[in-house]
């Protein structure tokens, strides 16, 4: 699913935007939970926030969602943040 969203964000999100991606994934995760669907490796890997913090080499800000850290790194440019999110996932 993530590779499809990465390839064609306009179809799933209407435009390339990290915030829209997080909203989409949040809804997907909510539906998954309501229907009792489990993924072998989990939906968000445990420790994703700490991993992103280490990749971006920023201070731990536990009150922030990891997408906010990526947006900050990209000066709130949604498109650049979208690309950075997928670059981090591919590392």
C-alpha positions, 0 to 999 in steps of 0.5 A, a space after each residue: 500500500 505504501 509504495 502505491 501511495 508513494 507512486 501515486 499520491 494524487 489518487 490517494 491524497 489529492 496531492 503530495 502532502 505529509 499531513 494528508 498522508 498522516 490523516 489517511 494512515 490514521 483513518 486506515 489504522 482506525 478502520 483496521 483496529 475496528 475490524 480486528 485486522 492485524 499486520 505481521 510487523 505492525 502498522 507503525 513499527 514500535 519505536 518509529 518516532 525514536 527512529 525518525 528522531 535519530 535519522 533526522 538528528 533532532 532532539 526528542 520532542 515527545 509531545 510531537 507526532 513524528 510527522 511534525 518533526 519531518 515537517 520542521 526539518 523541511 521548513 513546513 514544505 508538505 511536498 518535501 516532507 512527503 518525499 523525506 518520509 518515504 526516503 526515511 522509510 527506504 533507508 
